[in-house]
Amino acid sequence: MPDNLRTVPSISSLRTEGRGRPRFLATGSPALSWQVETDSPGWLQESYELETRVGSRVLSARVASGESQHRAWPADPLPAYSSGEVRVRVAGADGLTSDFSPWLSVETGPLGAADWVGSFIAAGPAGGAATAAGHASDAAESTGPATAADLDSADRGTVRFRTDFESRDGLIRATLSATAHGVYEAVLNGRIVGDEVLTPGWTSYADRLACQTFDVTDLVHAGGPNVVGATVADGWYGERFGFDGNFAQSYPGPKALALQLRLEYADGRIDTVATDTSWTATTDGPVTSAGIYRGENYDARAEDDALAVPGTSFPHPLAVIVLPEDAADPARVFPSFAPPVRRIETRAAGRIFTSPSGATLVDFGQNLVGWLSITVDAPAGHTITLRHAEVLEHGELGVRPLRFARATDRFTGNGGGPRTWSPRFT
C-alpha cells in the first residue's frame, strides 16, 4: 500500500484485569489488555510500549511482542490503598506507531488479610453477655439436617450493625471495605454504599471470602458527626440447601459483619473506623425475614433513623461480640475481582391480568433475574404478597416446580403515603 494511504493505528480501548471488574483492583500488578483500530488490511502489531505513572514517577517499558491481551504490569506492584495511571502505544510491522492511549487510572483498596483490620462481629444475646466462641457454638448446634417444617419456622431475620464516628476537617478521601457471613448492604449517613447487590456473593466461605471496596468520600460529613452501619441477611452463607424436604445449613454460625472505613486527610493523617466491640447491633428492623430461596418480608412500620442520623440508637440495641479466628478467619478475605451483581435494567410488565381464581398475575414476557419494584400506598398493617414463578399451570401461577422454595416477598405498609419498594436480600 502506498505510504500516503496507510493509516496510523490507534488504541481504541485499554483495560486492566477482566471485563466488568470492580472499580478497585484485586491485585497490585494488574494484567493489561487493549484493542487496536486501523484501516490497513492485514495490520499486525510488532511491539508495544507501556508507561506507568505513580505520583511523579513515570516508568516506560517497551516489549517486542504481537500480544495485546493480559500483558504483565511493567512496574512495581501497587501497594494497598494507592493509585496510579497506565497508558500504551503500539508499533506495527509496517513501521507505523500509534499515539499513546489516554492515561487509565487504577486504584487499590485492601489487597489481602494483612490489610484487613475490621473484626467479624455478631449480635450478642439479649439480656446478657456471652463469649464469642459460646455464641458461635450455640448457632452451630442448630444447623443440622432439617425438615420443610423446620425451614418455615427457622429464624430468617436480619441483623443491623452501627457505630458513630467523627470526621476531621480536610478530608480528601474515604474508602469503605466490607464483607459478611451472609449478604450485606452497607449504609453511610442513611445512603446505601455503592451499586452492588447481594454482596459479598457466593464463595467457598470456609476457605475464601470476598470483600468489596467503595469510594465514599462524597457520603462522609467532613468535620462533623457521622454514622456507618449495615444490614446483614442469611444469603447463601445461611441458606438451607437440599431436596425432598431435607435441608442443611452448610456454614454454621451467626450472621456477622466485618467493615473498615479509611479516612485520609490533606495533612497526611489517616483515621480508620472498623468493626469492633464498640459497635451495637439489633435483630429488630424493617426486614423481618430474608432468604435466597425464601424471599423477603418487609414491615415499613419498623423503619427508624438509626443508620441515617448520627447519635440515634437502635430501638432495642444489643452488644456485639467478636468472633474468634476459628469461626471467622481473616486470612480468607480477598478483594473481589469478579464482575459485580448490579441492577442494569428496569423492565415494565408486559401484561397484567386475573387468573381463574381471582389472583392478579404480572407477566414480563421472559425469564428474568431480578426483583419486583412496586409503588404502593398501603395503610398501616396492610400486607401485599408477591409470589414468583416461571410458568403457569391451568391458568394459575405454577409454583409446583419450585418444590420447597417459597419465593415470596411481602411488604407491610405504615400508612405514610405512596412509596416505591423492592426487596434487596433475596
C-alpha positions in Angstrom: 0.0 0.0 0.0 1.4 3.5 -0.8 2.7 5.3 2.3 0.2 8.2 1.8 -2.7 5.7 2.1 -1.6 3.9 5.2 -3.5 4.7 8.4 -1.7 5.1 11.7 -3.1 2.6 14.2 -4.9 3.9 17.3 -5.7 2.4 20.7 -9.5 2.1 20.9 -9.6 0.7 24.5 -7.3 -0.2 27.4 -8.3 -2.1 30.4 -6.9 -3.8 33.5 -7.8 -7.3 34.6 -11.0 -8.8 33.4 -14.0 -7.2 31.7 -16.5 -5.7 34.1 -14.3 -5.9 37.1 -15.0 -3.8 40.2 -13.5 -0.3 40.4 -10.9 -1.3 42.9 -8.2 -3.8 41.8 -7.8 -7.2 43.4 -4.0 -7.1 42.8 -1.2 -4.6 42.7 0.1 -6.0 39.4 -2.9 -6.0 37.1 -2.8 -7.6 33.7 -3.3 -5.2 30.8 -5.3 -5.6 27.6 -6.0 -3.3 24.7 -7.6 -3.1 21.3 -6.2 -1.5 18.2 -8.1 0.1 15.3 -6.6 0.6 11.8 -7.8 0.7 8.2 -4.7 -1.1 7.0 -5.6 -4.6 5.8 -3.6 -7.4 7.5 -2.0 -5.0 10.0 -0.1 -6.8 12.8 1.3 -5.4 16.0 5.0 -5.9 16.3 5.7 -4.3 19.7 4.1 -2.2 22.4 5.3 0.3 24.9 3.7 0.7 28.4 4.1 3.8 30.6 3.1 3.9 34.2 2.8 7.0 36.4 2.6 6.7 40.2 2.8 10.0 41.9 5.5 11.9 40.0 7.4 8.8 38.9 7.0 7.7 35.3 8.4 4.4 34.1 8.4 3.1 30.5 8.8 -0.5 29.2 9.0 -1.5 25.5 8.2 -5.1 24.6 8.7 -6.8 21.3 5.5 -8.8 21.0 2.4 -9.1 19.0 0.3 -9.9 22.0 -2.2 -7.4 23.4 -4.2 -9.4 26.0 -3.3 -10.0 29.6 0.1 -8.4 29.4 2.2 -8.1 32.5 2.2 -5.0 34.6 5.5 -3.3 33.8 6.3 -1.5 37.1 6.5 -2.3 40.8 3.2 -3.7 42.3 0.9 -1.0 43.6 0.5 -1.2 47.4 -2.8 -1.3 49.2 -4.8 1.9 49.2 -2.8 3.5 46.4 -3.5 4.7 42.8 -1.6 5.1 39.6 -2.1 5.5 35.8 -1.1 3.5 32.8 -1.1 4.0 29.0 0.1 2.1 26.0 1.1 2.7 22.4 1.9 0.1 19.7 4.1 -0.3 16.6 3.2 -2.4 13.6 5.3 -4.5 11.3 4.7 -1.7 8.7 6.7 0.7 10.8 3.8 2.9 11.9 3.5 3.7 15.6 0.3 4.8 17.3 -0.1 7.7 19.7 -0.3 6.8 23.4 -3.7 5.9 24.6 -5.2 8.3 27.3 -4.0 7.7 30.8 -6.1 5.0 32.5 -6.5 5.4 36.3 -6.2 2.4 38.6 -6.6 2.2 42.3 -6.4 -0.4 45.1 -8.1 -0.9 48.4 -7.1 -3.7 50.8 -5.3 -6.4 48.9 -5.3 -9.2 51.5 -5.6 -10.2 55.1 -2.6 -8.1 56.1 -4.6 -5.0 55.1 -7.7 -6.1 57.0 -8.3 -4.6 60.5 -12.1 -5.0 60.8 -13.1 -7.7 63.2 -16.0 -10.1 62.4 -18.8 -9.0 64.8 -22.1 -10.7 65.5 -25.1 -9.7 67.6 -24.8 -10.8 71.2 -27.7 -12.3 73.1 -30.4 -10.1 74.6 -30.2 -9.5 78.3 -26.6 -10.6 78.9 -23.1 -11.1 77.8 -21.7 -14.1 76.1 -18.4 -15.3 74.9 -17.9 -15.2 71.1 -17.0 -18.9 71.0 -20.0 -19.8 73.0 -22.4 -17.8 70.9 -21.0 -19.3 67.7 -21.2 -22.8 69.0 -24.8 -22.3 70.1 -25.6 -21.3 66.5 -23.7 -24.2 65.1 -25.7 -26.7 67.2 -28.9 -25.7 65.4 -27.7 -26.2 61.9 -28.1 -29.9 61.2 -30.5 -31.5 58.7 -34.0 -30.0 58.9 -37.4 -30.8 57.6 -39.6 -28.5 55.5 -41.5 -27.5 58.6 -38.2 -26.6 60.3 -37.3 -24.5 57.3 -40.5 -22.5 57.6 -40.1 -21.9 61.3 -36.4 -21.2 61.3 -35.3 -17.7 62.2 -34.5 -16.0 59.0 -34.4 -12.4 60.3 -31.7 -9.8 59.6 -29.1 -8.1 61.9 -28.3 -4.5 61.7 -25.0 -3.0 63.0 -24.0 0.6 63.5 -21.4 3.0 65.0 -20.9 6.7 65.2 -17.7 8.5 64.3 -16.3 12.0 63.8 -14.5 13.1 60.7 -11.9 15.8 60.8 -11.7 18.8 58.5 -9.6 18.4 55.4 -10.9 15.0 54.3 -9.6 14.2 50.9 -10.6 10.5 50.5 -12.8 8.0 52.3 -12.7 4.3 51.3 -15.1 1.7 52.8 -14.4 -2.0 52.6 -16.8 -4.7 53.9 -17.6 -8.4 53.9 -20.0 -10.6 55.8 -21.2 -14.0 56.9 -24.4 -13.6 54.9 -25.2 -10.8 52.4 -24.8 -7.2 53.5 -25.9 -3.8 52.5 -23.6 -1.0 53.9 -25.1 2.4 54.7 -23.3 5.6 55.5 -25.3 8.6 56.8 -28.5 7.0 55.5 -27.3 6.4 52.0 -26.6 2.9 50.6 -22.9 2.5 49.7 -22.2 1.6 46.1 -24.4 0.0 43.5 -23.5 -3.7 44.0 -26.2 -6.0 45.5 -26.1 -9.4 47.3 -22.5 -8.8 48.4 -20.2 -10.4 49.1 -21.6 -13.1 46.7 -21.2 -16.9 46.9 -17.8 -18.5 47.5 -16.5 -21.5 49.5 -16.8 -19.4 52.7 -14.7 -21.7 54.8 -11.7 -21.0 52.5 -12.4 -17.8 50.7 -14.5 -14.7 51.5 -14.7 -11.8 49.1 -14.6 -8.2 50.3 -15.8 -5.2 48.3 -14.3 -1.7 48.4 -16.1 1.6 47.6 -15.1 5.3 47.4 -17.4 7.0 49.9 -15.8 10.4 50.1 -18.9 12.2 49.0 -21.0 10.4 51.7 -18.9 11.5 54.7 -19.8 14.7 56.5 -16.3 16.2 56.8 -15.6 18.0 60.1 -18.7 16.5 61.8 -20.5 13.5 63.2 -21.4 10.5 61.0 -23.0 7.1 61.3 -21.9 4.0 59.4 -23.5 0.5 59.5 -25.0 -2.3 57.6 -27.9 -4.8 57.4 -26.8 -8.5 57.1 -29.2 -11.3 56.0 -28.6 -15.0 55.7 -27.7 -15.0 51.9 -26.0 -18.1 50.6 -24.0 -18.4 53.8 -27.0 -19.2 56.0 -29.2 -20.7 53.3 -30.7 -24.2 53.9 -29.9 -26.4 50.8 -31.4 -29.8 50.0 -34.1 -31.7 48.2 -37.1 -33.9 49.1 -37.8 -31.9 52.3 -34.4 -32.5 53.9 -32.3 -29.4 54.4 -28.9 -28.4 55.9 -27.0 -25.2 56.5 -23.5 -25.7 55.1 -21.9 -22.9 57.0 -22.8 -22.8 60.7 -22.6 -19.7 62.9 -24.3 -16.4 63.3 -24.7 -13.6 60.7 -21.6 -11.4 61.0 -20.1 -8.2 59.6 -16.5 -7.1 59.0 -16.1 -3.5 57.8 -13.4 -0.9 57.8 -13.6 2.8 56.7 -10.3 4.5 55.9 -10.3 8.4 56.2 -7.4 10.2 54.6 -6.7 13.9 55.3 -4.8 16.7 53.5 -2.3 16.9 56.3 -1.3 13.2 55.8 -3.2 11.8 58.8 -5.3 8.6 58.4 -8.1 7.5 60.6 -9.7 4.1 60.5 -13.2 3.2 61.7 -13.5 -0.6 62.0 -15.9 -3.2 63.4 -15.1 -4.0 67.0 -16.9 -4.3 70.3 -17.8 -0.6 70.4 -20.4 -1.2 67.7 -24.0 -2.0 68.5 -26.5 -4.4 66.8 -30.2 -5.2 66.7 -32.3 -8.0 65.4 -35.2 -5.6 65.1 -35.8 -3.7 61.9 -38.0 -3.4 58.8 -36.5 -6.5 57.0 -38.1 -9.1 59.3 -37.2 -12.2 57.2 -35.0 -12.8 54.2 -33.6 -15.9 52.4 -32.2 -16.6 49.0 -35.0 -19.1 48.2 -37.5 -18.0 50.8 -38.0 -14.3 49.7 -38.1 -11.2 51.8 -40.6 -9.8 54.3 -40.5 -6.0 54.9 -42.5 -4.1 57.5 -42.4 -0.4 57.0 -43.8 0.2 60.5 -40.4 -0.9 61.9 -38.3 1.7 60.0 -36.1 4.0 62.0 -33.3 6.5 61.6 -30.5 4.6 63.4 -28.5 4.2 60.2 -29.3 7.7 58.9 -28.9 10.1 61.8 -25.7 10.2 64.0 -26.4 9.6 67.7 -29.6 7.7 67.1 -29.6 4.4 68.8 -31.3 1.2 67.6 -34.8 0.8 69.3 -33.6 -2.4 71.0 -29.8 -2.3 70.9 -27.6 -5.3 71.6 -23.9 -5.5 72.4 -21.8 -7.2 69.7 -19.3 -10.0 70.1 -16.1 -10.5 68.1 -16.0 -13.9 66.5 -12.8 -15.9 67.2 -10.5 -16.8 64.3 -11.6 -20.4 64.3 -15.1 -19.1 63.4 -14.1 -16.2 61.2 -10.5 -16.4 59.9 -9.4 -13.1 58.4 -6.9 -15.0 56.2 -9.9 -16.0 54.0 -10.6 -12.4 53.0 -9.6 -11.4 49.4 -10.6 -8.4 47.3 -13.4 -9.2 44.8 -12.3 -9.4 41.2 -15.4 -10.8 39.5 -18.0 -8.6 37.8 -20.4 -7.4 40.5 -24.1 -8.1 40.6 -25.8 -4.8 39.8 -29.2 -3.5 38.7 -28.7 -3.0 35.0 -32.2 -2.7 33.5 -35.7 -1.7 34.5 -38.3 -3.6 32.6 -42.0 -2.8 32.6 -44.6 -5.5 32.9 -45.8 -6.9 29.6 -49.3 -7.9 30.8 -51.3 -7.7 34.0 -54.4 -9.9 34.2 -56.5 -12.0 36.5 -56.2 -15.8 37.0 -59.3 -18.1 37.2 -59.0 -18.0 41.0 -59.0 -14.2 41.0 -55.3 -13.7 41.7 -53.6 -10.8 39.9 -50.9 -12.1 37.6 -48.0 -9.9 36.2 -46.2 -11.3 33.1 -42.9 -9.8 32.0 -42.8 -11.9 28.8 -39.5 -13.7 29.6 -37.5 -15.3 32.3 -35.7 -12.6 34.3 -33.1 -12.4 37.1 -34.2 -9.5 39.3 -36.6 -8.1 41.8 -40.0 -6.6 41.5 -40.3 -2.9 42.2 -43.7 -1.7 43.3 -45.1 1.7 44.0 -47.9 1.4 46.6 -49.9 3.5 49.1 -50.5 0.9 51.8 -52.4 1.6 55.0 -50.6 0.8 58.2 -50.6 -3.0 58.7 -51.8 -3.8 55.2 -49.6 -6.5 53.6 -49.0 -7.0 49.9 -47.8 -10.5 48.9 -45.8 -11.1 45.8 -45.3 -14.7 44.7 -42.8 -15.7 41.9 -42.7 -18.5 39.4 -41.6 -19.2 35.8 -44.7 -20.8 34.3 -48.5 -21.0 34.6 -50.3 -24.2 35.3 -54.0 -24.3 34.4 -54.0 -20.5 34.3 -52.6 -20.1 37.8 -49.1 -19.3 39.0 -47.1 -22.5 38.6 -45.3 -22.9 42.0 -45.2 -26.7 41.9 -41.8 -26.8 40.2 -40.3 -24.6 43.0 -40.6 -27.6 45.4 -39.9 -26.1 48.8 -38.6 -22.7 47.7 -41.2 -20.2 49.0 -40.0 -17.4 46.5 -42.4 -15.0 48.2 -41.9 -11.3 49.1 -44.2 -9.4 51.5 -44.5 -5.7 52.0 -46.4 -4.3 55.0 -47.3 -0.6 54.8 -47.0 2.1 57.5 -49.7 4.4 56.2 -47.1 7.0 55.3 -48.3 7.6 51.7 -47.1 6.4 48.3 -43.7 4.8 48.2 -41.6 2.6 45.9 -40.2 -0.6 47.4 -38.1 -3.5 46.2 -36.6 -6.4 48.1 -32.8 -6.4 48.5 -31.7 -9.6 50.3 -33.3 -12.5 48.2 
